[in-house]
Amino acid sequence: MSDSIQADLDRPIWAALTTKQAHLGQGDALARRYHPDVAPFAALASETPAAYRTLRQLLRPHEQVVLQSAEPLGPVDGLQATYLGVIHQMIAPHREAGSTDDPEVIRLGNAEANEMLDLVQKTKPGPFGKRTCEMGNYIGIRDGGRLIAMAGERMRVDGYVEISAVCVDEEHRGKGLAGRLVKVLRREIEQRGETPFLHVFSDNISAIRLYERLGFQLRYTFHLNRIGHADPGSATVL
């Protein structure tokens, strides 16, 4: 793995927003964010006062974004940070043999956006907006016509694709549906010559164990922070 790729994985939000997913975001050379209906994530070129000022200008009044950082954030002038916890970045370093065919797996897109949002609201796998499905390929499983499980691709950097939004309706858990969907996505990503990675909160032990069984390994540990205006009434929107 080259040093440049290592740097991309160490800063996946910034890398995605300045390359393969620049069209899904806004900002400049100091700070960038995804469009609000795509994802709540933002990133800085570096943690400087100028970059934080640019980020502040990108935020609407009362709006918040999420930053990854190597260390917990300290006080930031004009912004208020809420600590969300530690997340593990996991990667599947070894290619898995096998077919991507699963007769019950369906393709999801904008036409299914409302169904996907309904499932996310029930299962709470993490941030998901009206346009999140534009970030990559999304797949799911139905039961009696109802969407009961899904997973998809979120951040994309050179050579790497993030698997995200892995969720299963509570009534159908314990049947291996999440593992099946992750396997299909993983094999499709690998067949394109890319490597899958994902993020999971460090206290989500059941999910971490599932991903370990599927061949994912811990690569990096981040701190997650929610950022908003310290004084929403003084917000300036670019």
N, C-alpha and C positions, 0 to 999 in steps of 0.2 A: 504494500500500500504506500503510495507516494506521500510526501509531506503535504502537498497541496490538498490531496483528498482527506488526509488526517485533519487539516485545518477546516475543511468544509464540514466534516462530521462534528468537529468541536463547536462549530457555530452554524448549525443547520438552517436556522431561520434566516439569518443574514445571507448565507450562501444561496438558499432557494430564492429569496426575494431579489437578489442581484443577478440571477442567471435564469434558470429554467422557468421560474414562476414570477418574473418581474412584471408580466402583464396582469397578474392578479393582485398587485399591490400598488403602493404609492410612497413617495418620499424622495430623498436625494442621497448624496454620497455620505451623509452623516447618520441618517436614521431612516428606516423604512418600516412599513406595516402592510399587512394584507388588507384588502377592502373589507369593511366590517361584516358584510354578508357572506364572505368567504371563510375567514378565520380570525380569531382575536389576537393573533401573534404579531409581535413587533421585534425589531432588533436594531442594534447600534453598530456603527463601524468600529467604535471604541467607546469606552465609558468616560467621556469627557463632558464638561459643562456645555459645550457647544452642541454636542450630539443630543444631550437631554433637552436642550432648548428646542431643537428641531423636532424631537419626538413630541414635546408638549404642544407645539403648533399643529401637529398632525391629529391631535385628539380633539374631538368635539366636547362641548360642555357635558359633564357627568359621564363621559365615555371612559372605558378602561381597556387596556390591552395587557397582554401577558408577555413577559420577558423571561428568557432562560439566562442564567448566569453561572459562572464557575464558582462564585462565592455569594453568600447572602448580600443583598444590596444595602448600602448605608443610606443616610438621608440624602435626598435629591432636592435641590432648590426648585420650588414651584410645583413639585410632583409629590404624590403620596404613594408609597409602596406598601402592599400587603403581602406578607410571606405566605405562599401556598404549600410549600413542602419540597421534598427531595424527589427527583425523578431519575430513573435509570434509563440510559440509552442502551438498548440491546441490539446486537447484530448477528446475522446468520452467516458466519464466515465460510461455511462449507456448503457447496451445492448439493441439493437433495435430488436424487433420481426419482422418477415417477411421472405419471401423466397428470395433466391439468384437468382432465375430464372428470366431471362429477354431474350426473344427470339431473340432480336436484338444484344445482347452482344456477342462478339467473343473473343477468346483467342489469345494473341499476343506473339511472341517469336522471336528467332533469324532469322527465315525465313521472318519476317516482319520488320526487323530492319531498312531497308532503308525507308520504308513507315513511320515508327515511327519518324525517324530523319527528314523526309520531313515535317511532321505535326508540330514537335517541332520547326523547323526553321521558320515556318509561324506564330506560335502562341506564342512563347517565354514563356513557363511556368516555365523555370528554367533550370539548367544544365542537359544535357542528352547526353550521348555518345554512341558509337557503341555497348558497352557491358553493358549499364545500365540495359537492360532488364534481365540480369542475377541476378540482386539483389532481384527479387521477381516475383510475378505474375502480368502480365499486360493484360489489357482487352481494348476493343475498340468497336466502332460502325462504320459501313460502310453505305455509301449511293451510290447506283449505282456502287458498287465495290470499291469505293474510301474511304480510312480511313478518317473519319471526326471528330472523338473524341476518346480520350483515357485517361486512368489513370492507375496507377500501384503502386507497393510496392517498397520502396527504403530501408531505413535503418531498421535493425532488431536488437532488443535487447531482453533480456529475458522477455517474456510476452507481448511485445509491437512491433507493426509493423507500419512503417510510410507509409502513403498514399502520393503519389507524382505524378508529371507529369500530372496533371489534365488539359486537354486542349481540346478546341473545335474550329474547323475551323470557321473563322469569318462569313461565309455565313450561318452557322447553329446555331449560338448562340441565346439564348432566347427561346430555345425549351426544356430546362430541361435536356439536355444530360449529362452535368457534374454531376448534382445531381444524376442521375440514376447510373452512373458509380461508384461514391463514395459510394452510398448505397450498391451496389453489393459487392464491395471490403470490406466495413465495415462489412457486414453480414458474408462474408466468413472468415474474420479475427476473428470475434467473435465466429464463429462456431468451430474454431480451439482452442478456449480457450484463445485467445490473445486479446489485446485492441489496437484499431487504434489511431494513432496520426498523426499530420502533421505540416508543417511549412509554414508560409505565411508572406510576408512583411507587416509591420504595416500600410503602406499607401494604401494597396490593399483592400479598403473598401468593394467593391462589393464581392470579394472572401470571406472576413471575414464574411460578412452577410450571404452568402450562407452556409458556414460551420456552423455558429451558427444555422441556420434553420435546418441543418442536425443533430444537437445535439452535436456539438463540442464546447468546452469551453476553454478559455485562461488558460494555465497552467504556462507558463514561458516566459520571454522575453530575447532574445539574441541580441548581436551585431554581425554583419557579416562583415568580413574583407577579402580582397584579399591580399595574401602574395606572394612576389617574391623576387628575388635577387636584392639587392641594386646595385650590380655591376655584371651584367650577365656574363661578360667576365671572372670572377674569379670563376665561379661555378665549384664545384667538385661533380661528380655523383658517388654514391656507386654502 
